[in-house]
Structure formats: C-alpha cells, structure tokens
C-alpha cells in the first residue's frame, strides 16, 4: 500500500472538515428555518381562528342586546306589520328587488 504524503493528508483533512461543516450548517439551518415557518404558520392560523370565532359571538351579543332593548312583543310585531305604510313600503321594496334581480 502506498503511503500518502503529509501534504495530501493535510489537504484531505481540510476538505473533510469543510465538507462536514457545510453539511452540518445545511441541516442546522434547514431545521431552524422549518421550525420558524411552522411556528409562524401555526400562530397565524391560531390568530385567524380566534378572530373568526370572536366575530359571531360579538354579533350574537349585539343582536341579543338589540332584542333586549326593543320593547316589541309578538302582538306589537303583528300590529306593526299590519300598518298600511309599512305594508306599502315592504311590497314596493320587494317589487324593486324582483325587478333588479339579475338571473
């Protein structure tokens, strides 16, 4: 077997160290970048879900407050709907809606 010279051993050792360093840095950066993307994606999704879940609750609370603040009962609703002004307004609005409705 032929012996390698000291210079060849030194060059091969430097090349091996550089190759190991590059491979280690690649896997390390790949891991940290993937971890960062995963965490940001998870936080983004969580904030959007929280926002969407708060909207219906807020709207429902507003509707409940509006219903509590109005003094209508079923008899008053029927009386209000039977008023001629409201009936004309409702019918004209529905007629306008059906005319403007695009197929």
Secondary structure, 3 states (H helix, E strand, C coil): CCCCCHHHHHHHHHHHHHHHHHHHHHHHHHHHHHHHHHHHHHHHHHHHHHHHHHHHHHHHHHHHHHHHHCCCCHHHHHHHHHCHHHHHHHHHHHHHHHHHCCC
